[in-house]
Amino acid sequence: MRIVVTGAAGFIGSHLVERLLHDGHRVIGIDSFDSFYDPRLKEANIESPCAHPQFRLVRRDIREAEAIEAALGEGQVDAIVHLAARAGVRPSIQDPALYASVNLDGTTRLLEGARRHGVPRFVFASSSSVYGNNPKVPFSEGDPVDHPISPYAATKRAGELIAHSFHHLFGMDVACLRLFTVYGPRQRPDLAIRKFATLMGAGREIEQYGDGSSARDYTYVDDIVDGIVRATMRIRGFEILNLGGSQPVSLSDLVSRIAAALGVEARIKRLPPQPGDVTRTWADVSRAARELDWSARVDLDEGLARFIRWIGDNRSSVATGGR
């Protein structure tokens, strides 16, 4: 297959590109290398795929018509996996207009490009954030998602709705994948597990927001990539699917497990809860099991061990902005 991956140089995107190339597909990656975090990290992420003969990189913004044409205009594309987005709950509160521009306008332009060029399959990376503070657990795809509590969450839900309209109007096969707190090698430096592990490994204090009782459904990146690949190959019609570990862990427990994996004692600065943060996430993955024959296989302790090894193997470049 010939597959376009947006956000190809990012955390999840670079892992997905490597998996698709390993599986024998031709891949066209799009990435703007924006400054949300150090672009050198993305350059390092995509270094290996760029040397592969079946990979081509388009260094442009998905909001630009030239980016769409560069990716889709040189032959039939079988699927688009749309991972590119302005990410993060807290930054979206500071700049909601930017999030709307990238996540809504960018997604719409990409869908329109797919329609124009006859791309039959579209996989959209949504987020567990769409569930907000849902009192029912675990979260299932049929739960109400009409009350997002951050602009980021609102843009992800809006992306699902826009994608559905293209399925309805033009018959495009669409999968919206609600991803639950992905972690692993190449994780963005602003995300909790990488930030905590880096600071704790250096003997520095970490900041913990809230009393530690908030919980997340942490999911190892290899499991997420496997779910994305399965959705890309199997999806028919329109589907919304949770991809998560389905084993929520409290923030306090997470900090303890990272400390144990590093062999250190955590030094914690406790701060008030942050606006927009949900109290817990927990994925019901029965639909993904049924439709994709998928379930997460890497538990948190094993995933943390792999992640800590990656940090150790890349300690100098991780600290300076390289791989």
N, C-alpha and C positions, 0 to 999 in steps of 0.2 A: 504493500500500500504506500501511497504518497500522503504524508501527514504533515500539516502545519501545526506547530506548537508556539503559542504566544507566551511571553515571559520565559523564553527558552534558557536564558542565562541565570535565572533565579534559582532559589533553593529547590523547590519541587520540579521546576521545569528542566533544570540540567540533569537531574536524576531520570526524568521521564525520557528526555532525548537519548541518553545513553542506553536505556532499556529498549527503546524502539529501534535504535541502530543495531543493537545486539540481536534483536529479533529479525533483522533483515529488511526493515522498512527504509524508505527514503524519507528524510525529514527536512523540512524548511523551518527554521527558527526565526522568530521575530522578538527583538528586545531593544528597548530604548536606552538601556544602561543609565537610567536616571540617577539622581543623587540622593534618593531616599536613604540609601546606605552606600558605603564606599563602592564605586563601580569596579574597583580592582578585584573585589570579591567575585563579582559576576564574570569578569574577564577570566579569572582562574577557573571558575566553574565550567566555562564553556570551552576551555583550551583543548581538551581531548576531542570532543565532537568536531571542533573546527578542523582537525587534522583528518577527519574521516571522509572518504570520497562520496558517501551517500548523504552528506549533510551540507546545507547552505544556510548562512546566517544573514538576515536582513536587519540592519542596525537602524531601526526607525520606530516611531511612535505609532501605535495602532489607531490613533485619531487622524493620522495622515493618509490621504487617499493613495499617495505614492507607496506607502508601506503595504497596503492591501494589494495593490497591483503587482508590486515586486514579489509578493509571496504567492499570489494566486494566478498571475497572468502568464505563466510559462508552462502550462500543461495542466491536465486534469488532476485535481486534488481530491482524495477520497474522504478525508476527515480533517476537521480543525479541532484541536484541543486548546481551549482558551483559558490560560492561567494568568495572563497579564492583568494586573490590577494595582491600584493604589491600596496598600494593605494597612491594617492596624486600626483598632477602635479609637484609641486616645488621639492619634494625629488627625483622625477624621473629624473630631469635635473641634479642633483648632482651624481646620481648613475644609469645610464641607463642600465648598464650590469646586475645589480641585478634585475631590473624590467623585463628585457627580460627573465632572468632565471626563475623567479617565475611565471610571467604571461604568458609566451609563452611555456617554457618547461613544467611547471606544468600543464597547460591546455592540452597540447598535450598528456602527459603521462596519464592524467585522461580520456581523450577521448579514447585512446588506451585501457586502462583498461575496459572502458565501452564496447568497441567493443568485447574484448576478453571474457568478462563475459556475453555478450548478454543483456546488459541494454538497453531497447527500447527508453527511453526518456532522454534528456539532456537539462537542462536549464542553460544558461550561462549569468552571470551578466556582461553586457557591461556597457557603460557609455555615457552620453551626451557629454563628452569630444571629442568623435570621430567626432563631427560636426565642431570642430575648430571654426574659426571666420566666420561662414556661414552668408552671408549677408541677406539671405532669412529667414523670420520668419513667423509663427512658424516653427521649424525644423520638417521635415517629413522624414520617413524612406527611401524614394526614393531619398533624396537629395544626391549630391556627398559628399563623405567622404574620399577623396584621399589626403587631405592636413592636417594631424594632426599637432598640434603646440607644442606638448610635447611628450617625450618618453612614458609616461603613456598612453596618448590617442592612440599612435601608437600601443602599445601592446594590447589595448582593441579591436581596429579594426582588428589587426592580429588574435586575438582570435576568432572573428566572422568568419573570412575567414577559419581558421583551422576547426572550427566546421562545416561550410558548406561542406568542403571536406569530412568529415566523414558522413554527411547526404547523400551526393551524392554517395559515394563509398559503403556504408554499410546500407543505408536505415534507419539510426537512426533518430527519430523525434527530432528536435532541435528548441529551442526558444532562441534567443538572445535578452535580455531585456536591452534597453538603459535607465539607471536610471538617473533621474534628481535630483541632490542636495538633498539627503535624510537627514532628521534631526529628532530628537525626543530623548526620554530617551535612555541612553547608547551611545549616539553619541560619536565618537572619540574625545578626548580632543584637538586635533589639528585643528578641523574643526570650521568654523567661528561662528556659533550660540552658540555652547557650550563655546568656548573661550571667545566670547564677553560677554555672560551672566555671566560667572564665574568672569571675571575681573570687569565688571560693578557692579555686586552685592557686590563685595569687595571694591568698591569705587576707583578702579584703572583705569588707562588710557588704552585705547585700541588703536591698530595700524590699521589704515585704508589705504589700498593701492589704489592709484588712487584718482580721484576727487569725488568718490561716485556714479558715474553714471552707473557703471557696474551693470548688472542685472542677477539674477538667478531665475530659476523656482524651488522654494523650495517645497519639497514633504514629507509629514509626513510618518514616518516609517510604521505605520499600513496600510496605503494605498499601500505602496510599497509591503509589505508582502502579502496583499490580491491579488495584481497583480501577484506576483510570484506563489502563490498557484493556482490561476486560470490558469496560463500558464502551470504549471506542470500537472494539471488534463486534460487540453483540447488540448494541442498542437498536431498537426499532420503535418508531412512534415517538412519544414524549414520556420521559420518566424523570422523577426526582428521587435520588437515592442518597442515603446517609453512608458515609465511609468513616468509621470510627472504631476505636479499640473496644468500646462498650464496657470499659472498666474504669470509671471515674476515680481520680485520686485527689485528695485534698492538697492544698498548697503547702501546708505544714509537712505532710507526708512526703511530698515531692522534694522539698528542701532536705529532709532527712535522708532520702534515698540518694540524692546527688552527693551529699556530704559523705555518705558511706561508700559510694562508688569511688570518690576521690581519696578517701582515707583521711578526711579533715573534719574539724568541728566548725559548724556554720556560725558566723557572726551576723546577727540580724538586726537591722534597724526597722522598727515597725512604724508604718504610716497609715493614714486613713484610707478607706476604700476609694478607688478612682471612679469618676463618672463614666457611665457607659459599660462598665464591667458587669458581666452576668455572674450570678452566684454559683452556677454549676452548669456543666454540659454532660450529656450522657446519650450516646447513640443507640437507638434500636436499629440493628443492622439486618433484621430478618428479611427485608425486601432485597437488599443487596445479596444476601445469601441465596435467595430464591432466583433472582433475575441474573445474577452474575456468577453464582457459585463462589462467592467471595466471603472471606472473614479475615480479620487481622490475626497474624500468626506470631508476631514479635511482642512479647510482654514488656512492661516498662523496665524491669530490672535488666533484661537482656539488651533492650534498646539503649538504655543509659550506658551500659558497659561498652557497647559499640561506639556510642557517641564520645565517651571519655577517651577511648583509644584513638579516635580520629583527632580529637583535640591534642592529645599527646604527640601524635605523629606529625602534626602540622602546627606545633606550638608557636614557632617564630613567625610564620607567615600569617597565622590567625591573628596574632597580636598586631601585625603591621598592615593588615588589609589584604594580604594575598590569600592563597588557598588554605 
